[in-house]
């Protein structure tokens, strides 16, 4: 009974929430430049052909997809005096920082050697990022037991993401142009902006690792095997239908967001027609995403994770379709709709709460609790979606007739509009349909908590 009482009074720690959010600040500082500017850096600064970029994106993302489960298996099976997940936040950030900077460095080589070096730097940056992000996402499952407390920490992560997103959206392009000493971004601008982001990123992730303690320990069912093979782990994981639903809805949702964000700069520069509009649009979206993140604890508590996710997806689809249909010259309407999209982007963080609940569900129903592998499966869906959008996005851009640095043809403008607005709207709609099949609610979570506590008492 003592465990049930502890479960009932578990509270959200402000210090833990801030520290956990700081980890998101670090990971965003690491990956923002790659997500937002790497493609345009490759086309407009490095001078890589569309085919070469597609190959780089595809190979690097496939590697990242393989690295995710590998990191997850390692993190599940290796325990240290710092815990299962914290060591990766303490010791990997420096290596990630080195390869982040090299990814935005124009190396003095040409031809095939240039493509190979770009690929190697991107792969290594992605490898270390995957190890850190997988451990960081898994950490929320061991710093709290209560579902709503975990959701609150995930919301703190989303708030931190929005805050640093606001800062980066407001200052990244101005910084790039400042260091470029020009009205057009160049190699120097991208390089020094990445260096500054890296110098802030490293201590942010390390502090998160130092302050977020792993306090949750869950007993295995009586008679459960102490160790399972890797193949058995995947087989048992596949039984958890709720987790697979979360992975699938995350896949389509992430694909839509990644495609839109990787191409949004092209839309603003070449369709709206202004370099200077990049910062206001990005800032508007991230400010509203901050508000959306702050609303997550309220929204998920009132409507439940499933329904609040669904409402946000529907709003996002409507706004993207309106942007696709309406003239790009109407910047006021574009900013308003972008603001709503920014607010709904915060709903992506609900998947981390749903993932945690799905892990509890798998432990309850099947006696399987591979946290690292479960989280890596979710991250795998993000990496696969990013691999697809990264590799085909630039090829689709090329098919529109896009010419770097030139005035675009009407066909190219129309094609960019489809890539940025129509395609992501379709993907968001698919994600909304999939979320309808998610069955975990508050009543089920209460029963899960009671049964798992009873199992622990029996073991003791």
GIKAFEN-V151154 format. One record per pair of residues at least 4 apart in sequence whose ideal C-beta (glycine too) atoms are under 8 Angstrom apart, sorted by the first residue. I is the first residue (numbers start at 1). GAP is how many residues later the second one is. Records with the same first field share a line. If there is no record, write none. Layout:
BEGIN
I->GAP  GAP
END
This chain:
BEGIN
1->4
2->4
3->4  450  453  454
4->4  446  449
5->4
6->4
7->138  139  442  446
10->134  135  136  139
11->138
12->4  5  132  137  140  141
13->4
14->4
15->4  196
16->4  127  128  137  195  196  197
17->4  135  136  139
18->4  138
19->4  188  189  191  192  193
20->4  119  120  123  133  136  137  188  192
21->4  135  136  138  139
22->4  138  182  183  185  186  189
23->4  66  113  116  134  137  181  182  185  186  189
24->4  112  133  134  136  137  140
25->4  135  136  138  139  175  176  179
26->4  67  174  175  176  177  178  179  182
27->4  102  105  106  109  174  178
28->4  132  133  136  137  140
29->135  139  168  169  171  172  175
30->4  63  66  67  70  99  102  167  168  171  175
31->4  98
32->4  132  133  136  140  165
33->4  5  67  71  139  157  160  161  164
34->4  66  69  88  91
35->223  226  227
36->136  225  226  228  229
37->4  135  139  153  228
38->4  65  66  84
39->4  14  18  223  351  354  355
40->4  5  145  225  226
41->4  5  63  149
42->4  6  11  14  76
43->4  5  7  10  351  361
44->141  360  361
45->61  140  141  142  145
46->60  68  72
48->4  5  8  66  67  70
49->4
50->4  344  345  347  348
51->4  344
52->4  63
53->4  341
54->4  337  338  340  341
55->4  60  64  336
56->4  59  62  63  66
57->4  330  333  334  336  337
58->4  329  332  333
59->4  60  64
60->4  59  62  63  66  327  330
61->4  65  322  323  325  326  327  329  330
62->4  325
63->4  60  63  64
64->4  59  62  63  66  319  322  323
65->315  318  319  322
66->4
67->4  59  60  63  64
68->4  62  66  308  309  311  312  315
69->4  304  307  308  311
70->4  306
71->4  17  59  60  63  64  301  305
72->4  62  66  298  300  301  302  303  304  305  307
73->4  157  160  299  300  303
74->4  298
75->9  10  13  59  60  63  296  297  301
76->8  157  294  295  296  297
77->150
78->6
79->4  5
80->4  7
82->4  5  8  127
83->4  59  130  131
84->54  58  130  287  288
85->4  50  51  53  54  57  129  287
86->4  49  53  123  124  126  128
87->4  48  122
88->4  43  44  46  47  48  121
89->4  43  46  47  50  116  117  119  120
90->116  119  120
92->4  36  39  40
93->4  39  108  109  112  113
94->4  108
95->4  29  33
96->4  29  32  33  36  105
97->4  101  102  104  105
98->4
99->4  22  25  26  29
100->4  25  94  97  98  101
101->4  90  93  94  97
102->19  22  23
103->15  18  19  22  91
104->86  87  89  90
105->16  86
106->81  85
107->7  10  11
109->4  5  8
110->4
111->4
112->4
113->4
114->4
115->4
116->4
117->4
118->4
119->4
120->4
121->4
122->4
123->4
124->4
125->4
126->4
127->4
128->4
129->4
130->4  249  253
131->4
132->4  73
133->4  246
134->4  238  241  242  245
135->4  237
136->69  72
137->215  218  238  241  242
138->4  233  234  236  237
139->4  73  75
140->4  10  13  14  17  212  216
141->9  75  215  218  230  234
142->72  73  74  229
143->10  69  70  71  72  73
144->5  6  9  72
145->4  5  71  304
146->4  303
147->4  206  209  210  213  298  302
148->4  149  152  153
149->4
150->4  203  206
151->4  145  146  149  154  199  202  205
152->4  145
153->4
154->4  142  195  196  198  199  202
155->4  138  139  141  142  145  194
156->4
157->4  192  195
158->4  131  134  135  138  188  190  191
159->4  131  134  135
160->4
161->4  128  132  188
162->4  124  125  127  128  129  130  131  184
163->4  127
164->4
165->4  120  121  124  125
166->4  117  120  121  123  124
167->4
168->4  29  114  118
169->110  113  114  116  117
170->4  109  112  113  116
171->4  108
172->4  21  107  110
173->4  12  102  105  106  109
174->4  105
175->4  14  17  18  21
176->4  9  13  14  17
177->5  6  7  8  12  98
178->11
179->9  10  12  13  14
180->4  5  6  8  9
181->7  8
182->4  7
183->92
184->91
185->4  5
186->4
187->4
188->4
189->4
190->4
191->4
192->4
193->4
194->4
195->4
196->4
197->4
198->4
200->4
201->4
202->4
203->4
204->4
205->4
206->4
207->4
208->4
218->145  151  234  238
219->236  237  240  241
220->4  6  147  149  239
221->146  234
222->236  237
224->143
228->4  5  8
229->4
230->4
231->4
232->4
233->4  137  140
234->4  139
235->4
236->4  130  132  134
237->6  125  131  133  136  137  140
238->6
239->123  127  129
240->4  118  121  122  125  126  128  134
241->4
242->4  112  115  116  119  120  196  197  198
243->4  112  115  116  118  119  131  134  135
244->4
245->4  113  189  190  192  193
246->4  105  108  109  112  132  192
247->4  130  131  133  134
248->4  133  186
249->4  60  102  182  185  186  189
250->4  98  101  128  131  132  181
251->4  130  131  133  134
252->4  133  175  176  178  179  182
253->4  60  95  98  174  175  178
254->4  94  127  128  131  132
255->4  130  131  133  134  172
256->4  167  168  169  170  171  172  175
257->4  88  91  167
258->4  127  128  131  132
259->4  130  134  160  161  164  165  168
260->4  60  160  161  164
262->127  128  131
263->4  130  134  153  156  157
264->4  17  18  156
265->4  13
266->4  5  131  136  150  153  154
267->4  5  61  149  150  153  154
268->4  6  9  10  13
269->4  5  6  9
270->132  138  142  143  146
271->57  137  142  145  146  149
272->5  9  56  57  59  62
273->55
274->4
276->4
277->4  54
278->4
279->4
280->4  55
281->4  53  54  57
282->4
283->4
284->4  51  54  55  58
285->4  53  54  56  57  60
286->4  56
287->4  52  55
288->4  51  52  53  54  55
289->4  53  54  56  57
290->4  56
291->4  52  55
292->4  20  50  51  52  53  54  55
293->53  56
295->4  48  51
296->4  12  50  51  53  54
297->4
298->4
299->4  9
300->4  5  8  50  53
302->6
303->4  5  8
304->4  137  138
305->4  45  48  49  52  133  135
306->4  48  129  132  134  135
307->4
308->4  39  42
309->4  38  41  42  45  126
310->4  122  125  126
311->4
312->4  31  32  34  35
313->4  31  34  115  116  118  119  122
314->4  118
315->4  25  28  29
316->4  24  25  28  29  31  109  112
317->4  108  111  112  115
318->4
319->4  18  19  21  22  25
320->4  17  21  101  102  104  105  108
321->4  100  101  104
322->4  11  15
323->11  14  15  97  98
324->93  94  97  98  101
326->4  7  8
328->6  89
330->4
331->4
332->4
333->4
334->4
335->4
336->4
337->4
338->4
339->4
340->4
341->4
342->4
349->4
350->4
351->4  27
352->4  26
353->4
354->4  84  86
355->4  19  20  23
356->4
357->4  83  88
358->4  16  82
359->4  10  12  15
360->4  85  88  89  92
361->4  79  83  87
362->4  6  7  12
363->4  5  6  89
364->84  87  88
370->4
371->4
372->4
373->4
374->4
375->4
376->4
377->4
378->4
379->4
380->4
381->4
382->4
383->4
384->4
385->4
386->4
387->4
388->4
389->4
390->4
391->4
392->4
393->4  26
394->4
395->4
396->4  19  23
397->5  18  19  22
398->4
399->16
400->11  12  14  15  16  19
401->7  8  10  11  14
402->6  10  13  14
403->5  9
408->4  5  8
409->4
410->4
411->4
412->4
413->4
414->4
415->4
416->4
417->4  5
418->4  5
419->4
420->4
421->4
422->4
423->4
424->4
425->4
426->4
427->4
428->4
429->4
430->4
431->4
432->4
434->4
439->5
440->4  5
441->4
442->4
443->4
444->4
445->4
446->4
447->4
448->4
449->4
450->4
451->4
452->4
453->4
454->4
455->4
456->4
END
